[in-house]
Amino acid sequence: MRLHILAMCLGVILSYAAAYDPLDPTGNITIKWDIMSWTPDGYVATVTINNFQMYRHIGPPGWQMGWTWAKKEVIWSMVGAQTTEQGDCSKFKGNIPHCCKKTPTVVDLLPGVPYNQQFSNCCKAGVLAAWGQDPVASGSQFQISVGQAGTSNKTVNLPKNFTLLGPGPGYTCGPAKVVPSTNFLTPDRRRKTQALSKSTSLVFYLIAGFKYHSYILLSVDKANTRNEAYKLIEFILKTLQAVKVILWTVTWNVTCTYSQFLARKNPSCCVSLSTFYNDTIIPCPTCACGCEHKRDCVKSDSKILSMVGLNTPKKDNSPLLHCTHHMCPIRVHWHVKVNYKDYWRVKVSITNFNYRLNFSHWTLVVQHPNMNNVTQVFSFDYKPLVPYGSINDTGMFYGMKYYNDMLMEAGKFGNVQSEILLQKDQNTFTFRQGWAFPRKVYFNGDECMMPPPDSYPFLPNSAIKQSATLLTITCSFVLVFLVSRVILF
């Protein structure tokens, strides 16, 4: 029994630990549910999904959100999104709900849907940009009309068991929590509206009535009584205002965090290394991303490459990989290219080995102690990541819009590359012991498999021997010159 309890506790601890990202400690996806108005049997709500992750976006086929209704709620209609299944609505006559399932699954609409089906910030096929890459494109909204749900904050029940796929597994959502209401801007951006229930008016009546009776209380002649009345009125008014903001607001938040440990058992990318001072190229580790696709991978001379529809994704997103020893969909290559007096240059290449998937809005995160002195990035956009303020050793790279923000499928065009110029810090810079290579590399938010440190292409000993030999030869020439001068004189 104790072993079972210990195993369960250990599993919970590991799942929470895996969901914590040290390079993005506050990153999450927040789902906000704002009740905007009440209907005869329920309410109309605006649901907002915000991706607050700095470098992890949600790509095609987009997000899927689900939950469990607390009682017998149904969805009468939706604008800007839809459920994947209607469910059993046979007990309804006349008006049929949009969805009657106890556990609905909601997806975004595709671009180009009719205007009467659109809602503000919707219809992007579920794609959400990373917050650090494009904050404007990192959110999505839809409107939902819920029936059989109660018509006030006292009778409405919060949904539970929220789930989020983005687009695959990996996200864990917490319980819904009541929060202060959201302010919304009108289309002309000149007026704010607030998500509050009708019951809010009761608070205003209480405040107005209390103010009226307070005037009578303050009309007494005794100064002490008036002072005490002032204090009492001030306290009660503050309390009522707090009640108005907290208790009568019908807005709740759901926070979802990502865990690579839950998303997949193997990494989805790997890193290879090379330098100008060593001919050795350090490849990705063998089977770095698992070798379960080794049997159905595609070789360079395969006839499959000439088939029509090779690049069409499957419904289950199963990859079709080019045959490699590492069997990773993505390989990041870090090449130390040139050493200048005050600067050094690195070339970074990203190669896609998946014939069925391209990567739009890709991101690459690199942790290296010299990232605080990035001078120029030639073909990527760059943004430093400073989650801890004083530590600046991490940077995010992503494609330039309409130039290389799309990493194409495996093949001739399935790679992007850029060079990075970094200024040297003479107190720390060295080529020894693999210092010039990154500590961590992330692609699209997932950590890549690095080669073992003992395999790094270190600075060869011959460089030291050559410098010593050069010094010896120079000294010999000087000695011969001095001796010849002595003999001549």
Steps between C-alpha positions, in 0.01 A plus 500: 500500500780739591679422176185585300460832680869580453482420128191715458659796681818461295299502178319819600828671594667397173207621290506842666879518475490414131240773437737765637718656230805676650544711185134612507388466863175697457402357161148356476180502298214678675134436417271782618123451512300829522122494537378802302122464537228275638237314297169344613672166572870583512755751380715626214875496564815612323782246526855628448809281456834677555836335437738660752787264413804690375619251237245217476223553247205286393530399136267320259256332534450734795374492857219280633334593827268283706326495837231320700173677580411518868135403444281465189616804306478511119651731240227677306731674255860604437663780300867482405541133593315169491481168681630190326184301587137595560415214730153361580247785481194276444314632805481849348213593269502801272823684569787251504814593699838525334636240744346281769809307608600492865863536391510726192816553295538842338719596203565827322342576163701515179590831335247626248180386671189717442488824697196394701707212644800715593588654834777743591846339485367166380525272203874434475471120482605482864849639441639714785835677473743501791467805724866593454478471122168673420281609796221621269459157340533306827131518594166365379135562594157354446147553632290227656131495599435252781158369603367317807774673693334731747435871453703664776835472667338295778356234271766481229759225542858510379602228252769261621769263369629737233727348235715657229675346202750719324464320260634185670518405868720665761273760661352461847224741605415602854152563641295804404549790741278807538690821419416872460299575189654587165467837327428486126558780248231575244602478131563876485720463814320795668292312756561222751245237595527266796409136554259516796184317601159662546533440872763774505217752508410376848835622627442844351159513668663405832765768459246766398265411784782495751619845384145637539467371857853620581394859430234463770755350739745785436236765573524441876658776707749307709851520352615166641201325351570660161866392508407142582238510226759618246729207585215251486375631165848493349556141612163374373533678164843344443357161589210542257736608223711189560185287489404667172837421342556149635175327588268635235736464207441201274843449347730205551848402388650163416881471483663228287871416513712293264719201580730345240510193725124453450502596132735228375738237629784601264642837394379649173831656394875458538818709473820438303824699539805602297778762507758664277785384725416130489410281201281276715124543456308385807168353377175467689496202738380174347121456537488837676127521432428130523517250216139384481469652149816330373303234312286741298750782442579622148843460341646749253445267201150387601222504237266645764664840448345524152147417617223761487378610843823415678483821705134461603470472881317204653207544738702350784800724416721193457835604348667373186869542581808495285725212608771624735696350787332738747143470359404850613251718309720805567878539518670819618863538393729742688821585312767724654607668176751783550711647778573874484696720738195638684222285357417143404248368249263204515289345225172337606310267266160339561409201283159334472503123441120457504344473153145553632538811712623854457553734793344845482596760762782277625718608793852408608623570853870482585658524844865609494703726733593733211138571403528825693728632224312413180609771256324402178270224373503489121199296382283438808314731732637499854366579845685459831315307771566634848262320738719568803600860430870496579580182301517554124620171351199395291374619163211416269544485123213482252444547129457833327142550386441402136867399466585194708229480768385178332726196534396283207463122490802272465677536171682765301337794678460342843755712683562853628828649615659815634829628631541666839772748592588515871733738677763342720518550872874463555442397863299191404552425131686183407487219246616247756288225657206552263420848634396621152206256482150563639390367837140438391311521171121506458305473176133606512515483878635145531852436626731334247735211568861623525809284432684386815750766617797264481448474123518875432767608247746652745782732404775260379824473697691561178397863519694532825793304357503714186510820700782359714692390188457842345636662814799262498582577136473872561731482800749292298512760225554776754777301669675429167474866409655612830782244476580608145516860611743410781727307260505785250605747763 
